[in-house]
Structures are given as structure tokens and as C-alpha cells.
């Protein structure tokens, strides 16, 4: 990135909004408007053919998620280009989906006064130059939470299909009890315990008991089995 001149692409389907933003950005000496487009696809094509440091991307253009789709594509094909999402909707879902995209560095709500947008551009420039940011940590946290949420729902869905006996076996395994000890406690043969564990693993799609235990610890749902196992 040129440390003297920051090239910015405006992607918004409203001409008057682009005009308003252009006026604000041109008042900053080291910012340069590289071009203007009215859709996400046009933004992708422009970045592919020209040097662009930052794309100001409207969320809703050709569709309600046009900007988000193109921001994601840019992050895959042109990771060196930063994106600032811009929208009229200040809702949690849109903000969340924006920050889950690697290239998105900031998110601003449209207004006639572009002070916040200019500030977002300046923050983004500083991030690009330092190559680290609080926003990067925030994006990583969003992704971690999303992964955890998905894993938790998936795991609870599978685990809810286990029998009381299978949940009891998992509870004992969480306590580090061996198959032999489980057999003695449950007054069955060790072979029976192994068969039950094999059936349990097939239900959950795992090959080893340790994988199930690791997942339970990761999601911090040990209590689910302690309660079910009557312990």
C-alpha cells in the first residue's frame, strides 16, 4: 500500500450517496477516489483490474446481501484490499455477518454527515500499516463464538438421542473410570461395556471415546451428563 495516497473504491447503488461520500473523502489530502460502482459484482471486477486499498461497500445493492457476498469474494481473491461495510440498518445480524468476513475492517451506518465514515477509513489505514488491530481480534472472537455455537447445537442435538445408559457411561468416562471398572459398577461384562461404547460412538460419529470427552470439555457441558447420570 502506498503510504502517501490511499486509493478508495465507492460501491453504492445510490448516485447521490456516492457523490456525498466522494465530497467528504476528497477533503482529506491523502485519500483518492479510485472509482465508483453500483453493485458488488462491479466492485469485484474493478478491484481485479485496478489497485484499490479500501472499498466502501454498501450492504444492499443488487440484493439485500450483495455487498456482503462481494466483500467475502474480495477477501478470498484480493485479501490485501480492506472493506468497510456501510448500511442503513444498524442490526446485530448484519454487523455480525459483516465482521465474520476476513476483509471487513469496519462497519458504519449511513448518514448525511460522513465523519464516522472518514474516521473508519483512517482507522483502517492505521490497521493496514500496523498489520494488526483490535478489529482483527474482534473478528476472530466472532468466528470463535460462531464455531462454538454451531458445535454446541450440533453436539446437543446428537447427545439428546443417547439412552440413559449411554449417558451414564459418558459420565463415568468423564471421571476417568476404565471399562473394567464401569463393568463392575454396572454388574455387566467388560465386553458388554465395549459393545455399548461402540454403539455410542457410531451414534455420535466418532472413532474414539477421547474425542467425545474432548468435545464435552471444549463446550463445557459436563453437567449435562453428571445430572443425567444421577451423579
Secondary structure, DSSP 8 states (H G I E B T S, - for coil): --SS-EEEEEE-S-HHHHHHHHHHHHTSTTEEEEEEESSHHHHHHHHHHS--SEEEEES-SSSTTHHHHHHHHHHHH-TTSEEEEEES---HHHHHHHHTSTTEEEEEE--S--HHHHHHHHHHHHHHHHT--HHHHHHHHHHHHHHHHHHHHHHHHHHTTS-HHHHHHHHHHHTT--HHHHHHHHTS-HHHHHHHHHHHHHHHT-S-HHHHHHHHHHHT-HHHHHHHTT-
